[in-house]
Amino acid sequence: MLMQEVEKREACKSYKNICRIANLFGGKGSIFSVAISPDGKKIASGSGAINSFLVGKDNTIRIWDIESERVIKTLKGHSAWVRSVAFSPDGKILASGSNDKTIKLWEVSSGEAIATFQAHSDAVLSVKISPDGKKLVSSSYDCTIKIWELQTGRLKNTLKGHTLPVYSVAISADGQTLVSGSYDGTIKIWNLETGAPKNTLKGHSDRVYSVAISPNGKFIASGSENGMLRLWDAQTSQCKQILKRDCSAIYSVAFSPDGQTLASSSNCNNTIELWEINTGRLINILTGHTSSIRCVIFSADGKLLVSGSYDQTIKVWQSLIV
């Protein structure tokens, strides 16, 4: 075992030479979302069965121990696909959004459901918790974004402006800014505290599936249905660079904690691509999934990258020099 660990460490030298260290089988459902606990020890995954003969069989959340590669909790309560999961900053609470139109809060230690938020009139597609742990943001197929008080469940605000479903939301590291990506092809920037719209980014000609904000708040990344990956200047709202043009949908984008690398996943050859932000250069392509990759996320320390796929697996990738 020790020799295997030494070999793993020797193999992982940078994002240019990243290696897969774990392959987690997620059950009967496709993996729609993954989250890594703040301490980097656990993974939460949200799933749902996309095959007609399995529909309703696996609308669960699993919490995994990364070191042992085992499921330590299976959370049941949603009646449809679990589209999004997010840990609170202290790692004690997990939020989940589902096609059943609800958001649930779970106590991570016990696996018990502790609250259900209901206000959306259609599927909840994305959930995020603010860095201070006080707010929960959800976006939905009903074309709205809702901001909740995490502790009380009180609905604070409903943001309207997108004309089609809002597939993805991201919150800046300082907790001041909210970014949303929609089927209407636009990206909107909002003041998280007041809910006031600040700007609309236009340039995509198809559905925007994923948005992310760089740790320093300077850049926004977005991926769309037609395979376009854009990097925006958050201050000027101008497109800084088009990193990729393809015919394949980009389902997820994520910045590394140091803000130097962007990960993107798609259904093109079932790969994850790593991009150098300063140059826009493609620095690595990660292979191993056998179907569309729906989600990618970096751990808080930047040492791990986790991906989830329609192939029902979660893969954990490691880099020790970041």
N, C-alpha and C positions, 0 to 999 in steps of 0.2 A: 504493500500500500504506500509506504514511504517513497519507494522508488518511482511509483506512478506519479505521486505528487511532485517529485523533483523533475520528472520528465515534462509534466504539464507546465511547471514554472519556466523551464528552459525554453519551451516552445512558444510561450506567450511573451513577446518582447514589446509589442506596440499594437496599435490598431491596424498597422500594416501587416502584422503577423499574429492575428488573433486566433484562438483555438476554441473548439467546442469541448466543454468539460462535462456536460450532462445532457441527457435526452430523456425527458419526462413524458410518459404516456398519459394523456388526459382523459381517458375513458372513451365513451361512445360519442361524445359531442365534439364539434369543431371548436377551436379556441378563438374567441373573439377579442379577448382583452387579457393583458397581464399587468401586474403591478409588483414592485419590489419593496419590501418593508424598509424603513429608513435605516435600520441597522444592517441591511444587506443579507439577512439570514433566512428570510422567507420570501416565497413568491405566492401571489394570489392569482388565480386564473378564472375567467368567466367563460362559460361554454354553452352550447346549444346544438342540438342535432339538426343538420341541414338536409339529411336524407329523409324522404317521406316515411319510410318504414321505421325510423327511429325518432320521429318528431315527438317531443314530450318526454323522452327517455332520460335526458341529461341536461336539464336546465339548472345546473349547479355551479357553485363556486368551490374551488379546491384551494386549500392552503398547503403549500409544500415546504418542507425543510430542505434547503439547498444542499447542505453538507451530506445528508443521508439519501437525498433524492427520493424521499418518501412523502406521501400525503399524510398530513397530521390532522387535518380537519376537512370534512366535506359539508358545506353549508347548503341547506335545502330550504326553499321557501318561495322562490320565484316560479311562476307557472309558464314562463316562456323564456326564450334565449336571454342569457345574461350578456349584455353588449359591452359593459364597461365596469371596471373595478378600480378603486383608488384607496390607498392607505392614508390615514391621518398623519400629520407630522411626527407624532409621538409613537406611531405604530400600534396604538391600542384599538383603533376603530378602522373598520373597512366599510367603504360605501360601494354599492352596486346599483347599476341601472339596467333595466330589462325591457324587453318587448311587451311585458305585461303592464306597461305604463307606470310602474312604480320604481321608487328608489328605496333601498333598504340599507340600514346601518347594522353592522354586526360587531359584537365584541370578539376580538381576535383570539383572546386567551381561552374563551369558552366555546366559541363558535355559535353563540346564541344571537338571534335577531333581536335587536333592542329598539328599533324604530322603523316605521314605514312612512315615507313621504308620498303623498298623492295629490297631484294637481295637473300633471300633463294629461292631454287627451289622446296621446298616441305614444308609440314606443320611445323609451328613453335611450338615446344613442351614445351619450358621453356624460361622465361625471368626473369632477375634479374637486379637491379640497384645497382651500387657500393655505399659504405657508404658515399663517398664524393659527390655523386649525379652527377658525371661527365661522367660516362660510363654506357652503357646498354649492357648486355650480352644476347645473344639469342642462343638457340640450336634447331636443326631441324632434321626432318626425312631425310634430305639430307646428314646426317652424319657429318655436320660441326657445328662449333661454331663461331659466329660472335661477334665482339666487336665494338660498335658504340660510337660516341660522342653524348651524350644525347641532348645537346643544339642545335647542328647543324645538327644532323642526318648523319654525315659523317661516312662512314664505315672505321674503323681504321685497322682492322685485321680480317682475317679468319683463324681459327685454324682447321687443319686437322690432323687426326691420328686415330680416331675411324673408324672402318670398317662397322659399322651399325648405325642406327639412334641414336642420342644423346638425351635421354629422359629427363635428369635433369642436371641443373648446380647450383652451390652454390659459393658464394663469402665470403672470410674470413672477419672478423670484421675489420681488419687493411687495407683491400682493396688490399692486395698484391698477394693473392693466389686465383686461380679459380680451382674448382673441377668439374668434369663432370662424369656422369654415362651413360652407353650406352647399347643398345641391344646386343652388342658384348661381354657382360659379364665383361668388364673391367671398372675401374675407373681411370681417368687420372687427374694428378695434373699439373697445368700450372702457369707460372708467368703472372699475369693479365696485367701488364704494357707492357711487351715485347711480350707476346704470346708464349714464349719458353716453351716447355714441360719439366717438372721436374721429373716426375715419373709415372709409371703405376702400379696400384694395381690389382693383379690377385688373384682369389679365388672363385668368383662366377661362377657357372656352367650354369647360365641362364641370361636372360635380367636383367640389373640393372635399376630399375624404379626411384629410388630416392636417392639423396645424400644430406648430410648436414655437415657443419663444426661447431664444438663446438665454443662458444664465445671466448675462450682463444686460439683457433687455434691448440690445441693439438690433437684433435680427429676428425675423419671422420666417419660418420655413413652411411650405405648403405643398401638398401632393394631391393630384387630381385623377379623375376617371380615365382621362386620355393619356396618362403617363407623363404629364409635365410636372417637374419638380422645380419650384421657384424659391429663391432666397430674396427676401425683401428687407429694405432699410426701414426699421420701425419708426425712426424719427421723421423721415421725409416721405414715407409710404411709397417709395419708388422701388421697382423691381431691380435689385442689385445684380442678380444673375439668374439665368435659367440653367440649372445643372443638368437637366435631362429632358429630352423629348422622346417619347416612346408611344406605342399603341397600347401599352399595358397599364392598368390602374395601379396607382401608388396608394396603398391603404394606410400606411403609417409612417410618420417621421419623428425623429427624436434627436435632440442635441446631447452631446456628451457634457458632463458637468463643467469641464474646463472651457466649453464653448468652441473648441477647435475642430470638432468632428460632428458630422451629421449622418445619422443612419436613416435609410429609407427601405421600405419593404413593398413588394408588389407581387403580382401573379405572373410576372415575366420570368420564366425559368425557375420560379420559386426561390428567389435569392434575396439576400439582404446586401445593400450596397452602402459602403462607407465613403464619405466625401470630406475632403479637406476644405474647411470654410474659407480660409484666406485665399486659396488659389482656385477653388471650385473643381479641384482635381479628384477623380475617382481613385481611391487608394486601396480598396479591397472589395472583393465580392465573396460573400459567405454562402456556401451551398450546404445542402443536407436535407432541407424540407422537401416533401414530395407533392405539396399542393400550395395554394395561395397563402402567403404570410400576412395575417391580418393585423399584427401588432408587434412593435419593438419598443424597448425601453432600456435606458441605462440605469445602473445602480447609482446611489448618491455619491459614492467614492469613485465612480468611473471604472471600476475594475471589471464589472460584469455588464454584459448585454444579454437581454432575454427576449426571445421571440416566440410567438404563438401562431399556429397555422390551422387551416382547414384539414390538415392531415392528422389532426387530433393529438399532436405533440407540442411540447414546449422545449425549446433548446436553450441551453445556458452557455454563453461564450465568455471567455476570460482574456483579459489583457492586464499584465502587472505593471507596465510602464505606460502612464497616461499623461 
